[in-house]
Amino acid sequence: VLSPSGIKRFRREAEVLGQLKHPGIAQIHELGTLRQDGHEQPFIAMEYVDGPDLATYCKKRELSVQDRLRLIARL
């Protein structure tokens, strides 16, 4: 459960992320809060990107720490 200040920070960070335009960054379609069990639960609806998550990608390819860092720098 986030405090009111936590929700405010979440919204601000999501708004900033929504302004980023880059082919390597999934686009944000919507952000908001959902009232559940008497508490507001923030959410972000993002573009779906097909494929493995980054950890799975790195593990499957047995990337070294240096290779992982190079990958992150490229992303």
Buried (B, 14 or more C-beta within 10 A) or exposed (E): EBEEEEBEEBBEEBEEBBEEEEEEEEEBEEBEBEEEEEEBEBEBEBEEEEEEEEEEEBEEEEBEEEEBEEBEEEE
